[in-house]
Amino acid sequence: MVGQNGAGKTTFARVAAGLVRPDAGSLDIDGRPLRLGRVAGARAAGVELVHQSFALPPSFTVAEALEFGAGGGIGLYGRRQLLRRCRERLAALDLDVDPRRRIRDLPVEAQQGVEIARALVTDAKLLILDEPTAVLPPSGIEALFERIRGLRRHGVTVILILHKIREVLAVADTVSVLRGGRLVAGPIPREGADEAGIAQMIIGGAEVASADGDDTAALVGARQVGSAGARGTREEPPPAAREAVLSLASVSTAKEPEEPALDRVSLSVAPGEIVGVAGVQGNGQRTLVKTIAGLADAVDGDIRLGGSRANRASPAQRRALGLRVIPFERNSEGLSLTSALWENWSVRELMRRPLLSLVDPAALRRQCDKSLKAWGVHYAHAAQNAGALSGGNAQKVILAREIDADARLIIAAQPARGLDIGATAFVWSALREAAGRGCGVLLISSDLDELFDISDRLVVMLSGGIAGTFAPPYDLAAVGRAMTGASA
Amino acid sequence: MTEFHEFMVAILRSGTPLVYVTMAGVIAQRAGVWHLGLEGVMIIGACATILGIVLTGSFPAAIAIACVLCVAASVLLWFVIEKLGANPIIAGLGLTGLGIGGTALAVQALFGSLAAVTAPFGVPRLGEAFGSYGALSIFVLMMPFVVWGMWVLLRRTRFGLRLAAAGEHPLAARSVGTDPGRTRLIALASGGVLCAIGGAELAAGGLTIFAQNMTAGRGFMSFAAVIFGAGHPIAAAFAAMFFSLVGVAGIRLQLLFGASIPHDVLLSLPYLATILGVWISGRMRGGAKAATEASELRDY
């Protein structure tokens, strides 16, 4: 099952699993109608769902996580009996995990394996995996597909929800396309499926006027882009003689909660350059952004912004030096959803002023209106809450605030996550335009297609350090090895 | 030796009500409710037991009334949190106010005065066979079994795992067909029964008297024991007994040093120990972050 963000893939999965009760229609499993909106009924019929962001309590041990979903009543168990049962189930799936470890301590691949094992505890006949590849490095994706082929041999029907055509064609027997909550086509047998046709069905009409051919391919993951050489759109490569807008020299930090510390990271971004940061989530990307933004202290090394040392500079001082940040979490770090649009937007003006200077709300509102209109944000009025905007529009508000004439360096952390194809293309073109004006851009993403498409250079983060630097044409296998720390 | 036995009797007598109420807090905590209404439910249990004995003249009838009222109060809390979407902490504090004020009002309405109500008898005693401990109530003897049973239920049954899942990761619970709301209802209602026993033991275990505001913060102390014990039944029970030990020791010290140390200082010992205990357990588990994370996970 493929489709872009917001096409209704997750809703489809939740309806099938009984988590969402549909307003109309019926659902048959093995020719027998299912009571709608009841998880217990769906599970009894053999339907199991593995969520996109896994649904296992982080404090549970692996054994407990497998047990809590098993059927039956009160279910008294002994410790040893539980471990034995758990080992049998893990062995049946070829999973090598210690049943006594806690879920929160496991790497994502193992968590996903445990969640699949959890789903199979009740002998599921139909397993739905919601975007299982989004969290995995390339090697993990291949291992997952191998596991899925194994399940198919055992007679389990698997519905894979993906948004990359390449992955679908690698593993699926048939493909169905969802767009805007409707089934556009399918099931199409794999033999009869062609990439271009499916890509067109996923995107629909002329929604992506601004995107060029490579962008379209990257957006739907049809094929790996970036291998055809560097993008020729920019006039000249940024001259190395010009001073870097950002340079980190051997920067280390203290440990952040749930993120590794930076470990002697050296990195520089030249004016007009887009540097991509790849890596499996949780390898220090958040710490990197916090350190550059001034929200985490560097205990060692040098941070330079536009040539001046900024180790001790406050976020406001860094902003004055031209630093702009598009943070990871749009709804909690990027915007205050319960504040008005103009209040959100005016932060950029207020940060420049002393604490006690007077503000003129009417003037700010006018400026905000002008800026949001220029960025094509769809909104009713500047006083409405930011929470009322869709993901794409909310991201545009952040772009309007962060990308101004004084920007020298833009840190874009997962700027396109959760956006539909049109909005994603808009974000990419905004970043390219900023780079074209001479801004440095540091793009952090977990989507290799995105990075390969728009980065001039790519660094890979692993356990808080830089595990490799790549230049186009990018080699997927080499980048993947750097992401997982496998030796070449 | 008798000195030691007296000390133990005092600790058990003051610690048992705390342990029962702590168990109610533990099961609520694991189901994802920060139960700050413990104080209120406990005082309803205490009041209902004494009034029940006075009015019906039968202990079983009195404890049954206490259980029904405490379960009703807990279900009310659940309804306000789950169905009306109230903040659990505010709702819990509100229930505490309701319990303290409501019991005073009930006494006033029934007896026409706010004076303490004395019952002719209390919880059945253990009796001669237990020697120095014979004066303790049967609830004291029951207490270790209840704690052990709570441990089995929460840590060794699938039901306990689902309850914990409902508290920690509601989507995970829903994905295996468990309704987190209903699970919380079960947790709070069974906590009501435990609070009723705790309240009954407080008012009718050693004494046979109900006075206004007689719980005097014991519900909050139980909540502190839940946090101190990280939501683990046995650890929380030990935490509650520790608070009781500090309290009894405070009274003993008062007898010994009453002349040289202001008695307010000694009386405040259990409360100081509570603060210290929660602080220590917080340090051991990475500060306030662990606590906020637990509540963050409730959103889905």
Interface residues (C-beta under 8 A of the other chain):
Chain A: A17 G18 L19 R38 V39 A40 R43 L49 H51 A55 L56 P57 P58 S59 F60 E64 E67 F68 G69 A70 G72 G73 I74 G75 L76 Y77 G78 R79 P257
Chain B: V152 R156 T157 R158 F159 L161 R162 A164 A165 E168 H169 L171 A172 R174 S175 V176 G177 K289 L297
